[in-house]
Amino acid sequence: MRIVLTGASGGIGRSLMATLATAHDMIGVVRAPRPAAAGATYVSSADKPALAAALADADCVIHCALDAKAKGRDFLPVNRALNTEILEGALGGRCRLYVFVSSQVVYSGTDPATPAGYREDQELVLTPREDDYTRLKIESEREVIAACAAAGVDYLVIRPTVVMGPGMAWSEGVVAASKFVAAGVRGRTMNLVVVSDLSRQVQLLIEGGARNDSFNIGTTNVRSEDYFAQVGALAGRRPLFVPDGLMRGLARFIPSTLWFFGRDVAIDTDKLKAATGFRPERPLAGYFARRPVHAAPNSLDALRQHLSSPHPFRTHGQGYYLWFNPQHADDRVAMAAYSGIVSLEADRIRVRAGTRLAEICDALDARGLQLATLPEFLGISAGACFFVDVHGSSREHFSMYELIEDIRYLDDTGEEIVAARDEALWAELRARDSRFILTELTFRTEPASWLSNRMVWEKETDLDAYLDGGWRANLATTIQWYPHYRQLLVYHVNRTGGPDRGAAPSIAPFRGLPYHWQRGVLAARLHGRTLQVDRAFRILAPWRELWFESFLEWLYDRRRAMWRDMEMCLTIEDGRSFIAQLRRLLDRGDMSVRKRASIGLRFSHDRVTGRDYVWVEFVSDAPELVERVIAMARELATEGVRFHRGKYVPR
Ligand SMILES: Cc1cc2nc3c(=O)[nH]c(=O)nc-3n(C[C@H](O)[C@H](O)[C@H](O)COP(=O)(O)OP(=O)(O)OC[C@H]3O[C@@H](n4cnc5c(N)ncnc54)[C@H](O)[C@@H]3O)c2cc1C
């Protein structure tokens, strides 16, 4: 059947769309246009000619839309007009079945027909006490039935009860609203239905030939105290019930939309069960969207338990990549608690995947050893170095991945597998981002050494010389480019024999600070010196920890803040054209970045490909700007763009 569904982007609409698209040709009517998916295309409700054409050409129209943006006095006239527009559009075409999505609120003005609850065949009473939503649903049901009878078109009226499931207000919404106080009502009956069951029930009614009838769409009647106890359990709060006496007093002030809290009544769904034969059984908890589990196991056995979980999970180290990307809804297994040095023999160090690089560097330094390359921040976990190109700036190494000699991971049965370097296997394992746990890694080390870092402010015009090969003059060249001020902060890192009494020790320069802060911090901490000399790992990775990390965690995780910290890797040749184009756009004013903003450039050599690369880091709270920069790089790069997987990863 060719089915037009209005309200296709709402909670019920999305579910109906997905269920019915498995067997029908679906056309969803939505406010904002969206791309077609398997079995489904979309029409914008604002595109009146396209909407009229879709309605006229439908075998079946399901009207599920409500204009909730129309408030107050506008609500009724706007929604009445919407209902009439869809109904007339459908009946004026070749529609054979019109399905109207009503609601159980239509019963609010009357008493149940039998002790088993409200039945579809009882007369609906519209009293002056009914609110606009209830009034709209009762009036529209009557309008649909009369118009379909007059046009000789079949109809179905469906009356969903309390709709539950992912994204629904009565499951996720109520749990979220109970974060601080879980208030509840006792002594009432609520009829619940999970949105995917609702869609299946509608599908079975349509395909099973139910016509010219009304159906309560629900699955189970539950006590309201059980419902709120479940809400409280999910929100981590003990439910506070409104006292019965107070509830009786409040009953007449409860809006008719929430009529089922005003009195204790059930909804009878026997007719639906008889028509569809569908009787989903689930415990009360199954009506609520499952909350993802966030675990931090500290033993192999605890890690193994996740592999036997039926729910999808993703493993992470310290979880920094989550700061820069949209949140995912899978379970999370953090490796932070699975940490520690397993062995340090000769020049090999074996560590658990959750071990921070700081712990590894300290253990190595105590034995006169070091890692040949490092990122600037030592809070990163060892495990991340397998999946992510964790890098600094180096003429000799592309990333820390190069230093890994072997890994251990859990296979599907929970057995710990040891895998020596095997490029094909490792490439496949690195690409896994779900249900995969890397447990240990062994890094190759080298004798400890000393490095110097000369930090110099230079002119933007020097950029070309660095990109043309000047970066090779140092062991590591890192550039922070401030386009607005046309200035570069350049780190020249080189080998040195040992401590230098006149030099400053390594400090965390917080590369990427706003320009004036950066100058101020360096001036205050280096006291006019530009040269720092220290153990190599302290020069390469001057940040051991972020003292404001818990604040950032709160900001990213709780407040859902998201800065796009994006870093992409281009061949040095592609990098030159990209940066030249970026400078042209910035100079002409065709692209603008904030005054304080800077762009990070780091250079690396890859021994495997024998090629030189430049990493370009762009941090912004303006997503459109970041996407524009990415699009530009993709267009210009002749040899592809590789994104740092531990930072923002574009789709
Ligand atoms: C302050 C700061 C400074 C930074 N500086 C640099 C820098 O100088 N150079 C640089 O290259 N990067 C830098 N980064 C980025 C950093 O490398 C990434 O964010 C990295 O992912 C962080 O490590 P993590 O332990 O939090 O790993 P996560 O972000 O938790 O994980 C990274 C990826 O690895 C996977 N993963 C990690 N561990 C496991 C495991 N045991 N099993 C299965 N999958 C796993 C995750 O699923 C994810 O896909 C910096 C980040 C921050 C926050």
The ligand as an ORCA input file, in Angstrom:
! r2SCAN-3c Opt
* xyz 0 1
  C      43.802     17.892     27.236
  C      43.996     17.032     26.029
  C      45.174     17.131     25.306
  C      45.365     16.321     24.183
  N      46.544     16.394     23.505
  C      46.769     15.556     22.472
  C      48.018     15.527     21.796
  O      48.923     16.266     22.111
  N      48.173     14.659     20.765
  C      47.185     13.807     20.398
  O      47.381     13.015     19.475
  N      45.988     13.808     21.013
  C      45.762     14.663     22.030
  N      44.547     14.655     22.654
  C      43.482     13.799     22.140
  C      43.594     12.406     22.732
  O      44.646     11.701     22.117
  C      42.312     11.625     22.480
  O      41.188     12.323     22.979
  C      42.394     10.243     23.106
  O      41.326      9.509     22.603
  C      42.283     10.329     24.604
  O      42.607      9.112     25.234
  P      41.565      8.339     26.121
  O      42.315      7.464     27.032
  O      40.585      9.275     26.743
  O      40.845      7.464     25.025
  P      39.308      7.549     24.659
  O      39.053      8.913     24.136
  O      38.527      7.089     25.808
  O      39.201      6.482     23.496
  C      39.671      6.770     22.216
  C      39.204      5.677     21.252
  O      39.820      4.453     21.577
  C      38.871      3.459     21.912
  N      39.424      2.750     23.068
  C      40.227      3.288     24.019
  N      40.624      2.327     24.864
  C      40.061      1.172     24.448
  C      40.125     -0.177     24.911
  N      40.867     -0.517     25.960
  N      39.427     -1.129     24.241
  C      38.679     -0.797     23.158
  N      38.601      0.469     22.671
  C      39.285      1.438     23.304
  C      37.595      4.222     22.219
  O      36.458      3.484     21.900
  C      37.723      5.427     21.316
  O      37.292      5.122     20.016
  C      44.341     15.443     23.776
  C      43.153     15.346     24.503
  C      42.977     16.121     25.624
  C      41.705     15.989     26.400
*
